[in-house]
Amino acid sequence: MLADAFDPDGEDDLRLSLKRKRGRRKQTNDRHVAAYVYRQRQAGVPFESAVAGAMAAFKRSRGKVTGAFSIWRPHFDLDPKLATRI
């Protein structure tokens, strides 16, 4: 990958050209998505409804929402303030 960034013909001085990867950058933070689901669960909303709400609110797939929640849930259980400080 790094070798492709250098001038391939070797005629000029060695120059490194760094380019941003194409594609869409992540717009929402996984912690925000997980905090939304966590707060809904604390309010008594069923898990599936909380996931559906997060999918609609953040325009993320079900797998991304449940993945973010499974990663952040142990942190929220240890310190619930993490879910409210957003």
MORA-V357827 format. One record per residue. N is the residue number from 1. SS is DSSP state (A for helix, B for strand, O for the rest). PHI is phi in whole degrees, 0 to 359 (999 if undefined). BURIAL is b if it has 16 or more other C-alpha atoms within 10 Angstrom, else e. Layout:
((N SS PHI BURIAL) (N SS PHI BURIAL))
This chain:
((1 O 999 e) (2 A 290 e) (3 A 295 e) (4 A 290 e) (5 A 283 e) (6 B 281 e) (7 O 296 e) (8 O 288 e) (9 O 280 e) (10 O 76 e) (11 O 283 e) (12 O 270 e) (13 O 297 e) (14 O 291 e) (15 O 234 e) (16 B 258 e) (17 O 247 e) (18 O 261 e) (19 O 234 e) (20 O 287 e) (21 O 295 e) (22 O 287 e) (23 O 114 e) (24 O 274 e) (25 O 277 e) (26 O 296 e) (27 O 266 e) (28 O 245 e) (29 O 275 e) (30 A 298 b) (31 A 295 b) (32 A 294 b) (33 A 296 b) (34 A 295 b) (35 A 294 b) (36 A 300 b) (37 A 295 b) (38 A 297 b) (39 A 294 b) (40 A 296 b) (41 A 296 b) (42 A 293 e) (43 O 278 e) (44 O 97 e) (45 O 282 e) (46 O 300 e) (47 A 302 e) (48 A 297 e) (49 A 290 e) (50 A 294 b) (51 A 294 b) (52 A 297 e) (53 A 295 b) (54 A 292 b) (55 A 298 b) (56 A 286 e) (57 A 290 e) (58 A 254 e) (59 O 55 e) (60 O 242 e) (61 O 283 e) (62 A 298 e) (63 A 297 e) (64 A 292 e) (65 A 292 b) (66 A 291 b) (67 A 294 e) (68 A 296 b) (69 A 293 b) (70 A 292 e) (71 A 285 e) (72 A 271 b) (73 A 302 b) (74 A 300 e) (75 A 291 e) (76 A 292 b) (77 A 293 e) (78 A 287 e) (79 O 221 e) (80 O 298 e) (81 A 296 e) (82 A 298 e) (83 A 281 b) (84 A 258 e) (85 O 268 e) (86 O 230 e))
